[in-house]
Amino acid sequence: MAHPDLPLFHAENREDAEGFTPDRYLPVSEKYIDYYTELMTKHGRASGSERACALAVP
């Protein structure tokens, strides 16, 4: 749940790229990059590809 005094931000994603105009940029740490690279590699092994993202049907 969002904090009532803080603005809500939407992250960039490929599906909604049309009309997306960023107004803030946040730095990303090496730890963040390493974590998601390892996670995509793990999902890739499970799917028989080099890297993959995991999705779930609601």
C-alpha positions in Angstrom: 0.0 0.0 0.0 1.3 3.4 -0.9 2.1 5.9 1.8 -0.5 8.7 1.5 2.0 11.5 1.6 4.3 10.1 -1.1 3.7 10.3 -4.9 3.0 7.1 -6.8 5.5 6.3 -9.6 5.1 3.8 -12.5 8.2 2.1 -13.7 9.0 1.8 -17.4 8.0 -1.4 -19.1 7.9 -2.5 -22.6 4.2 -3.2 -22.8 3.4 0.4 -21.8 6.2 2.2 -23.6 3.9 4.2 -25.8 3.1 7.5 -24.0 5.5 6.8 -21.2 7.5 10.0 -20.4 10.0 9.6 -17.6 10.4 12.6 -15.3 12.8 11.0 -12.8 15.7 8.7 -13.0 17.1 6.6 -10.1 20.5 5.1 -9.9 20.8 1.4 -9.9 23.5 -0.4 -7.8 25.7 -3.2 -9.0 24.0 -5.4 -6.4 20.6 -4.8 -8.1 22.1 -5.6 -11.6 23.8 -8.7 -10.3 20.7 -9.9 -8.5 18.4 -9.6 -11.6 21.1 -11.0 -13.9 21.4 -14.1 -11.7 17.6 -14.4 -11.5 17.1 -14.2 -15.3 19.9 -16.8 -15.7 18.1 -19.1 -13.2 14.8 -18.7 -15.1 16.7 -19.3 -18.3 18.0 -22.6 -17.1 14.5 -23.6 -16.2 13.2 -22.7 -19.6 16.1 -24.0 -21.7 17.3 -20.5 -22.8 20.2 -18.3 -21.8 18.1 -15.9 -19.8 14.3 -15.6 -19.2 11.8 -13.6 -17.0 9.2 -15.4 -15.0 5.5 -14.6 -15.5 2.4 -15.7 -13.7 -1.3 -15.7 -14.7 -3.4 -13.9 -12.1 
